[in-house]
Amino acid sequence: MKRLLRNDIRWLDLLKDVSGIVAGVLVAAATLNIFLIPHRLAAGGISGLGIVLFHQFGVPVGLTILLANIPLFLAAYLIIGKKVVINSLLGALLLPFAVEFFSFVPPVVDDILLASVYGGIGMGIGLGTVFYFRGSTGGTALSSLLLTRLTGVSTGQGLVGSDILIIASGALVFGLETAMYAALSLFISSKVIDVIQEGLGQVKVALIVTKKNEQVSQKIFNELDRGLTFLEGKGGYTGQRRELILCAVTRYQVSYLKNLVYRIDPEAFIIIGSATEVLGEGFKTVSSE
């Protein structure tokens, strides 16, 4: 009976995740057609590259997203592993088709400033929802993981670098002023993603109290590729001594972390807070002067 109940819960969780990813992708696709594509706002990501190619050569944005993701997925499968590919597959396949599906929707504003602001908000809501439900749309998020594995740069640095290249290409094609509006849209979307991911900090710090430290720590190592620290603690009520897990993750990994911990130990206690800055391996590196 308990096993059947667990299976039902897992299927409900899967349905919830899939529904959330689909909803987020649809919001992002509609936002691209309503605000970003008509105003040539190549605000980072593979979709930004698609906007550049669409206005220059007439290549459908959805087609660019689909074709650009194919080599990224192949490389991720070979270099990082199939789990990352599986987690990103639904969003990455759905987004290009959703973008083309919403291509009939006309723009709702003529002012490029309004388009950049509301385009950023819409993309932040859409992508933030996808990330919240442990999904991804591939693109520069996937390329940043590859850069991290191949070069050692942090995931955040790889993501920012990829987006800067897209915005720079937009500046060459559409002009500097349009690229500045695109950068504004990217900034707004990143902040909205932060809010949806339960905080405003780029990096989250988690303190985990669980009876299954060994299993949880191995999952963090293997699935999130993050280090952790064991801290000695003592229960204030019980007086029992136990080890606590301290772990820093990116905002995209918060939902993954909570899910893997509660999958192992439903009675675990987790505190998640924002870190202003994290220095060290996997995050920001400091060069000695």
C-alpha positions as CSV (number, residue, x, y, z in Angstrom):
1,M,0.0,0.0,0.0
2,K,2.8,2.4,0.9
3,R,4.6,1.6,-2.3
4,L,1.5,2.3,-4.4
5,L,1.1,5.6,-2.5
6,R,4.7,6.5,-3.2
7,N,4.2,5.7,-6.9
8,D,1.1,7.9,-7.0
9,I,3.0,10.8,-5.4
10,R,5.8,10.4,-7.9
11,W,3.4,10.5,-10.8
12,L,1.7,13.5,-9.4
13,D,5.1,15.2,-9.0
14,L,6.0,14.4,-12.5
15,L,2.7,15.7,-13.9
16,K,3.2,18.9,-11.9
17,D,6.7,19.4,-13.2
18,V,5.7,18.7,-16.8
19,S,2.7,21.1,-16.5
20,G,4.9,23.8,-15.0
21,I,7.6,23.4,-17.8
22,V,4.9,23.5,-20.5
23,A,3.3,26.6,-19.0
24,G,6.6,28.4,-18.6
25,V,7.7,27.6,-22.2
26,L,4.3,28.9,-23.6
27,V,4.8,32.2,-21.7
28,A,8.3,32.6,-23.0
29,A,7.3,31.8,-26.6
30,A,4.4,34.2,-26.5
31,T,6.6,36.9,-25.0
32,L,9.2,36.5,-27.8
33,N,6.5,37.0,-30.4
34,I,4.7,39.9,-28.7
35,F,7.7,42.0,-27.5
36,L,11.2,40.8,-28.5
37,I,11.0,39.6,-32.1
38,P,9.1,42.6,-33.5
39,H,11.4,45.1,-31.9
40,R,14.7,43.2,-32.8
41,L,15.6,42.7,-29.2
42,A,18.2,40.0,-29.2
43,A,18.3,39.7,-25.4
44,G,20.7,36.8,-25.1
45,G,20.1,33.1,-25.4
46,I,19.7,31.0,-28.5
47,S,16.4,32.9,-29.1
48,G,18.4,36.1,-29.4
49,L,20.5,34.5,-32.1
50,G,17.3,33.4,-33.8
51,I,16.0,37.0,-33.7
52,V,19.2,38.2,-35.5
53,L,19.0,35.5,-38.2
54,F,15.2,36.1,-38.6
55,H,15.6,39.8,-39.4
56,Q,18.7,39.3,-41.5
57,F,17.9,36.2,-43.5
58,G,14.3,35.4,-42.8
59,V,15.1,32.2,-40.9
60,P,12.3,31.3,-38.5
61,V,13.3,31.8,-34.9
62,G,11.9,28.4,-33.9
63,L,14.0,26.7,-36.5
64,T,17.2,28.4,-35.2
65,I,16.4,27.4,-31.6
66,L,15.8,23.8,-32.7
67,L,18.9,23.4,-34.9
68,A,21.2,25.2,-32.4
69,N,20.2,22.9,-29.6
70,I,21.0,19.7,-31.5
71,P,24.8,20.0,-31.3
72,L,24.6,21.3,-27.7
73,F,22.5,18.3,-26.6
74,L,24.9,15.9,-28.4
75,A,27.9,17.5,-26.7
76,A,26.1,17.6,-23.3
77,Y,25.2,13.9,-23.6
78,L,28.8,12.9,-24.4
79,I,30.6,15.3,-21.9
80,I,28.2,15.8,-19.0
81,G,25.9,12.8,-19.1
82,K,22.4,11.8,-20.1
83,K,20.7,13.2,-16.9
84,V,21.3,16.8,-17.9
85,V,19.9,16.0,-21.4
86,I,16.8,14.4,-20.1
87,N,16.1,17.3,-17.7
88,S,16.4,19.8,-20.6
89,L,14.7,17.8,-23.4
90,L,11.0,18.7,-22.9
91,G,11.6,22.5,-22.7
92,A,14.1,22.5,-25.5
93,L,11.9,20.6,-27.9
94,L,8.7,22.4,-27.0
95,L,10.1,26.0,-27.2
96,P,10.8,26.2,-30.9
97,F,7.4,24.8,-31.9
98,A,5.7,27.1,-29.4
99,V,7.6,30.1,-30.8
100,E,6.3,29.3,-34.3
101,F,2.8,28.6,-33.0
102,F,2.5,32.1,-31.5
103,S,4.1,33.8,-34.5
104,F,0.6,35.0,-35.6
105,V,0.3,37.1,-32.5
106,P,0.9,40.8,-33.3
107,P,3.0,43.1,-31.1
108,V,1.0,45.0,-28.5
109,V,3.3,48.1,-28.1
110,D,5.2,50.3,-30.5
111,D,7.6,51.7,-28.0
112,I,10.9,49.8,-27.8
113,L,11.4,50.7,-24.2
114,L,8.1,49.2,-23.1
115,A,8.9,46.2,-25.3
116,S,12.2,45.7,-23.6
117,V,10.8,46.0,-20.1
118,Y,7.7,43.8,-20.5
119,G,9.7,41.4,-22.7
120,G,12.1,41.0,-19.9
121,I,9.4,40.5,-17.4
122,G,7.6,37.9,-19.6
123,M,10.8,36.0,-20.4
124,G,11.7,36.0,-16.7
125,I,8.3,34.6,-15.7
126,G,8.5,32.0,-18.4
127,L,12.0,30.8,-17.9
128,G,11.8,31.2,-14.2
129,T,8.8,28.9,-14.1
130,V,10.7,26.3,-16.3
131,F,13.7,26.4,-13.9
132,Y,11.4,26.2,-10.9
133,F,10.0,22.9,-12.1
134,R,13.5,21.5,-12.7
135,G,13.4,22.0,-16.5
136,S,15.5,23.9,-19.0
137,T,15.2,25.2,-22.6
138,G,18.8,24.2,-23.5
139,G,20.5,27.0,-25.3
140,T,23.0,29.2,-23.5
141,A,22.1,27.5,-20.2
142,L,23.3,24.2,-21.6
143,S,26.4,25.8,-23.3
144,S,27.4,27.4,-20.0
145,L,27.4,23.9,-18.4
146,L,29.6,22.7,-21.2
147,L,32.0,25.6,-20.7
148,T,32.1,24.9,-17.0
149,R,33.1,21.3,-17.6
150,L,35.6,22.0,-20.4
151,T,37.3,25.2,-19.2
152,G,36.6,25.4,-15.4
153,V,34.7,28.7,-15.5
154,S,31.7,29.0,-13.3
155,T,28.2,28.3,-14.6
156,G,27.3,32.0,-14.0
157,Q,30.3,33.3,-15.9
158,G,29.6,30.9,-18.8
159,L,26.0,32.0,-19.0
160,V,26.8,35.8,-18.9
161,G,29.6,35.3,-21.5
162,S,27.2,33.5,-23.9
163,D,24.5,36.2,-23.5
164,I,27.0,39.0,-24.0
165,L,28.1,37.4,-27.3
166,I,24.5,37.3,-28.5
167,I,23.8,40.9,-27.5
168,A,27.1,42.0,-29.2
169,S,26.0,40.3,-32.4
170,G,22.7,42.2,-32.2
171,A,24.6,45.4,-31.8
172,L,26.5,44.7,-35.0
173,V,23.3,44.0,-36.9
174,F,20.7,46.3,-35.4
175,G,22.8,49.0,-33.9
176,L,24.1,49.9,-30.4
177,E,20.9,51.6,-29.2
178,T,18.8,48.5,-29.9
179,A,21.4,46.3,-28.3
180,M,21.3,48.5,-25.1
181,Y,17.5,47.9,-24.9
182,A,18.1,44.2,-25.4
183,A,20.6,44.3,-22.5
184,L,18.0,46.0,-20.4
185,S,15.5,43.3,-21.2
186,L,18.1,40.6,-20.3
187,F,18.8,42.3,-17.0
188,I,15.1,42.5,-16.1
189,S,14.4,38.9,-17.0
190,S,17.3,37.7,-14.9
191,K,15.9,39.6,-11.9
192,V,12.5,38.1,-12.4
193,I,14.0,34.6,-12.6
194,D,15.6,35.4,-9.3
195,V,12.3,36.3,-7.6
196,I,10.6,33.1,-9.0
197,Q,13.5,31.0,-7.7
198,E,12.8,32.2,-4.2
199,G,15.2,35.1,-3.7
200,L,17.2,37.9,-5.2
201,G,20.7,36.4,-4.9
202,Q,22.6,34.8,-7.7
203,V,23.8,32.1,-5.3
204,K,21.8,30.3,-2.7
205,V,23.2,28.7,0.5
206,A,21.4,25.7,1.9
207,L,21.7,24.3,5.4
208,I,20.4,20.7,5.5
209,V,19.5,18.7,8.6
210,T,18.9,15.1,7.7
211,K,19.3,11.6,9.1
212,K,20.6,10.4,5.8
213,N,23.7,12.5,5.3
214,E,25.7,10.0,3.3
215,Q,22.9,9.4,0.7
216,V,22.1,13.1,0.4
217,S,25.7,14.2,0.0
218,Q,26.4,11.6,-2.7
219,K,23.3,12.9,-4.6
220,I,24.6,16.4,-4.4
221,F,28.0,15.4,-5.7
222,N,26.6,13.3,-8.5
223,E,23.5,15.2,-9.7
224,L,24.4,18.8,-8.9
225,D,28.2,18.6,-9.2
226,R,28.5,20.7,-6.1
227,G,30.8,20.4,-3.1
228,L,29.5,20.6,0.5
229,T,30.7,20.9,4.1
230,F,29.7,18.9,7.1
231,L,29.1,20.9,10.2
232,E,28.8,19.6,13.8
233,G,25.4,20.4,15.4
234,K,23.4,19.6,18.5
235,G,19.6,19.6,18.7
236,G,18.3,22.2,21.1
237,Y,15.4,20.1,22.2
238,T,16.7,16.5,21.9
239,G,20.3,17.3,22.8
240,Q,21.4,14.8,20.1
241,R,24.6,15.5,18.1
242,R,24.4,15.2,14.3
243,E,26.2,16.5,11.2
244,L,24.6,19.3,9.2
245,I,25.2,19.8,5.4
246,L,26.2,23.2,4.2
247,C,26.0,23.6,0.4
248,A,26.1,26.6,-2.1
249,V,24.2,26.2,-5.3
250,T,23.2,28.5,-8.2
251,R,19.6,29.8,-8.4
252,Y,18.8,27.3,-11.2
253,Q,19.7,24.4,-8.9
254,V,17.5,25.3,-5.9
255,S,14.5,23.2,-7.0
256,Y,16.8,20.3,-7.9
257,L,18.4,20.4,-4.5
258,K,15.1,20.5,-2.5
259,N,13.7,17.7,-4.7
260,L,16.7,15.3,-4.3
261,V,16.8,15.9,-0.5
262,Y,13.1,15.2,0.1
263,R,13.2,12.3,-2.3
264,I,15.7,10.6,0.1
265,D,14.5,12.0,3.4
266,P,10.9,13.4,3.5
267,E,11.6,14.5,7.1
268,A,14.7,16.6,6.3
269,F,14.9,20.2,7.5
270,I,16.3,22.7,5.0
271,I,17.1,26.4,5.3
272,I,17.8,28.2,2.0
273,G,19.2,31.8,1.9
274,S,20.7,34.2,-0.5
275,A,24.4,34.8,-0.6
276,T,25.7,38.2,-1.7
277,E,28.9,36.6,-3.0
278,V,30.5,33.1,-3.1
279,L,34.2,32.8,-3.8
280,G,35.9,29.5,-4.6
281,E,35.7,26.5,-6.9
282,G,32.6,26.3,-9.0
283,F,31.7,30.0,-8.4
284,K,33.7,33.2,-8.6
285,T,37.5,32.8,-8.6
286,V,39.8,35.3,-7.0
287,S,43.2,36.1,-8.7
288,S,46.0,36.9,-6.3
289,E,47.6,40.3,-6.8
